[in-house]
Amino acid sequence: MIKFFRKIRQNLLNEGKTSKYFKYAIGEIVLVVIGILIALQINNWNEDSKSKTTEIYVLNEVISNLKEDAIILNDIIKQREITKISVANLLNYVQKENISKDSLENDMVQFLTFERYFPINNAYEVLKSKGLQLSNNQLTSKISRYYDYEQKKVNRSILDIERAIINILEDKSGIPQFIESLSLNGQIKIINHNDANLKKEIHSYLVPFKNNNIGTLTKLIKFHDLNQSLITDIESELKSLE
């Protein structure tokens, strides 16, 4: 093709048609520029298409992770709600002279149960490795806030519950001295369920723990709502991308 154009220019020069030569040369330059622009546009389109495909894939993976996270959060919320009821029961028990041993032991198990939160963040790590590059900047901010701030905040609150319970169990001069056997998150056997000193020990731990548990439960519910809201936002974004 280049040889063809060169031959035309050479013929024009040989025939002394200088003005036509320059017009033709300018036209040739314009055609070359247009060709380059078209090539660049095609290349940009291909790159945009690849980026869009990658974005759709990553966002689908983030949704999958969020849904897994929601299942874990639901389980923890259920346990914190059960514990909330058991703590209220225990506060009533310690004010009575005679209480049911089975009920006391059951509520003690729930009181001393804790969970560990292992969030699923694989897709977000992939997104971060790509520089958090999404076409929707507002959605990028929401995803980043969920994982880098809100998730860490609620995890700290869950860890506070664990530390509080471990402190109770490690205090040999406290509640453990009244326990015959203990299977963590399973079963408790109380030596003397009507022991007045046991009631005092239980009461001394219950008040601060009650507030801690309710605070954690409130944060978990809000975080779960945020999880569902983020899923909705990402699903909406995927519809616009697809």
N, C-alpha and C positions, 0 to 999 in steps of 0.2 A: 504493500500500500504506500509506503514511504517513497519507494522508487518510482511508483506511478505519478505521485504528486511532483516529485523532483523533475521528472521528464516533462511534465506540462510546463513547469516554471522555465525550464531550459529552452523549450520550444518558443515560449513567449519572448524570452530574451533574444534568442537567435533571430526572431522575426521583427525585432525592434519595437515590440509592443510593450514599452516600459510601463505606461500607465496601467495597462491591463495586468501586467506582471505584479505591480504593487497591490492593485485591488485584489488580485487572486491570492497573493501572499497574506494580506490582511484577513481575507475570508478563511484561508487555511488555518491561520492562528486562532480565529474565532471558533472554528470547528474543533480544533484541538482543545481549547479551553472548555468548550461545551462538553466534549468527551470526558475531560478530567473531572468536571463538576458532576456529570452523571455517574462516573465511576465512584467518586467520593460519596455521592448520595446513596448509591447501592451498598457501598461498604458500611455507611452509617446505619442504613436500614437493617443490614445483616447483624451489626453489632447490637442495635436496639432490640432486634428480635431475640438474639441470644440472651441479652440482659433481662428481657421480659420473661422468657422461659425460665431462667434461673430464679427470678423473683417469685414467680408463681409457685415453683417447686419449694423454695425455702418457706414461703408463707404457708403453704399447705402443711409442711413439716412443723412449723411453729404451732399451728392449730392442733395438730396431732399431739404435740407435747403439752399444750394447754389443757386439752381434754384429759390426758393422763394425770396432769397436775390436779385437775378438778376432782377426780376420783379419790386421790390421796387426801385432799383437803376435806372432802365430804366425810371420810372416815375419821379424821382428827376432830372435826366439828361434832360429829355424833358422840365421840368419847368425851369431849369437853362438856357437852350437854348432859350426858349421863353423870359425869362427875359433879356438875353443878347441882343436880338433884340429890346425889349422895351426900354432898357437903351440907345441904340444907337438912337432910335427914339426920346426919350426925349432930348438928347443932341442936336438934330437938332431943336426940337420944341422951346427950350429956346432961340434960336438965331433968331426966326422969330417974326414978329410983330403980325400977326394973325394966330392962330392955331385952328384946329378942336377940339371942346370940347369933342366930343365922343371919338376921337382918343386919346386925352390927358388922359381922364379918364380911358380908357382901358389899356393904357400903364402904367399908375400910379398903377392900380391894379396889373399888372404883376411885376412891380418894387417892390411893397410892399408885394409880396407873398413869403412865406417861407415854407419849408417842415420840417418834423421831421422824423428822420431815426430810425426805430425800427427793428434792424436785427434779423434774426431767427438763434439762436445759440444752439438749444436744443441738437443736435447730438454731437456738439463739447464739450458741457458740459459733456455728457456721456463719450466721449473719454477721456477727462481730468480726470474724476473720475476713469478711468481704467489705469491711469498713462501714457496716450498717447502711449500705446504699440501697434505699428503696425510693421509688418514684414519689411516694406520699410521705413528705417530711413529718407531718403531724402524726401519722401512724408509727413512723420510726421512733418518735419521741415517746409515744405511749408504750410501745414494746420495750424500749430501753428502760423506762421508769418502772415497769412491772418487774423486770428481772433484776435490775441493778439497785433498786431502792425498796419497792413494796415487798418483794419476795424476801429480801434479806431482813427487813423489819419484822415480818411475821415469823420468820424462822428464829429470830432472837427471842421473840415472845414464847415460842414453843420450847426453846431451850431453857428459858426461865422456869417453866413448869418442871422440866426434868431436873434442873438443879435443886429446886425447892424440895422435890420428893426425895432425891438422893440425900440431901442434907438431913431430912427427917429420918431416913432409914439408917444413916451413918451415926446418928446421935444415940449411942447405946444407953445413955441415961434417960432417954426420952421414951417414945412409943415402942421401940424394939424390945425393951425389957418386959413388956406385957404380951409379947407375941411368942407363941410356942413354935410355930413354923410359918414360913412365908415362901410362896412361889410367886415371884414378881409378875404382875399383870395376870395372876392366875388364882391363887387361893391363899387365905390367911386363917390361922387357927389362933384364937385368943385364949390365954391362960384362964383369966377370970374376967368375963365380959361385964360384970357389975362392979368392978374395982373402981372406987372413987378416984384413986390417983390416976388411973387410966383415963377416966373422963376428963380430969383436969389437963392431962397432957394433950389429949385430942383437941380440947377446946383452945388451948394455947396456940396450936398450929392452924386451926381452922379459920380464924378470923382473917389473918393476912393472906392465907392461901385462897380463901373465897374470893377476895378482891382480885388476886392474881389470875385466877381461873376465869372469872367473868371478863376481865380485861383482855385476856388472850382469846377467849371465845368471840368477843366483839370484833377484834382485829381479824380473826379467821373468817368470819362471816362477810366482813367488808372486802377482804381480799378475794374471797370466792366470788363475790358480786363483780369485782374488778376483772377477774378471770373470765367470767361469762360475757362481760361487756367487750373485752378485748377480742374474744372469739368472734363476736358479732361484727365488730369493726373490720377485722381481717377478712371475714367472709364477704362483707360488702365490697372491700377493696378487690378481692379476687374476681368478683362478678364484673367489676369495671375493667379489669385487666384482660379477662377472657372474652 
